[in-house]
């Protein structure tokens, strides 16, 4: 139920997002309670929905861009005479570069989609009142 951490000084920290339960022995904080917000089922469902949509959008964008890049690498086989294994290696190695470039855009699209969807269904108004 927790994350174990070691910190060198005695301190108590209460923020709106999380609460620390401290077990102090010789100045070590040994237990931190999981973020309180994530213990609420509504917020857990929101996080799961956002993460699912994020990965779907990320992989959709990445597959499209990766396909275009892989077609450009066909040049290696046709003109330069490299083997298909070299083509596959180049294509697979370029996938990580494509994925990392689409992370911010995918996150933005996911958050906008999430807010618009829940705003139209009045779920955010209900939650905030």
HELIX and SHEET records of a PDB file:
HELIX    1   1 UNK A   36  UNK A   39  1                                   4    
HELIX    2   2 UNK A   41  UNK A   78  1                                  38    
HELIX    3   3 UNK A   84  UNK A  120  1                                  37    
HELIX    4   4 UNK A  123  UNK A  128  1                                   6    
SHEET    1   A 2 UNK A   2  UNK A   3  0                                        
SHEET    2   A 2 UNK A  32  UNK A  33 -1                                        
SHEET    1   B 2 UNK A  24  UNK A  25  0                                        
SHEET    2   B 2 UNK A  28  UNK A  29 -1                                        
END                                                                             
